[in-house]
């Protein structure tokens, strides 16, 4: 039991450290190549901070614990919106560009809808997996193409080098990228093993462990990246980070395991947790866009997002303590 707890602690620590180095290296490489902050957030940071979820889910499915994979994906989406954006907005209000409501938010809502459709029947197979992964590829292609077109049309607004760290070279960036990825693999394996052992020992379902411990742990890189971005005055990076991370969670974290093998989904994931993801995603869009005079996430709006996350966690805790769904 204590060994399992130790594995979770060490796994989370290595996961956060390695994800941070992975993102640092990938971001630096992108800056060397010249990319806007929003597209860095959606692609490089979004993928980098979602890499733990992807690895955890793949390992969980290979080890016969698919509920951990689904709980991890849904729980991370919930944590990204409710906990991370909520806390970030409480620390510093986030302004959101008008184009984001016209381009990135509709893609996020559409991706959430497709993911929901795939999960609705309680089974994920290779058809679902290929559909989700193909959709992710098309969305990323569209976003990169759109941002490059915007940069060409408005060269003065392209600011890939803002607040960059000049002391890290291209080779050093590639080294941190590779090292971070290697340690991500090992720490994800350690985390899944520890979480599964704790779940079995305490009699708690793997779905709950995935929704709470693993989801929160693998969402810490997103929290660090979002808070750092607002402190540096780059809100697009924080918003892009969460949008990108949730796109990867909805389409890759769920899609890749489905390509590997066909598996059934816990009914509670569909009836309890998936609706929370949908509601929080729509709530994020509504709070950010309205009222029109104060678009973005104020501290009050951040409080409502965080309150929704806390209520959800308390509901999960109540279910565990009382034995009710």
Beta strands, then each sheet from edge to edge (+ up, - down):
strand 1: 123-124
strand 2: 263-264
sheet 1: 1+ 2-
end
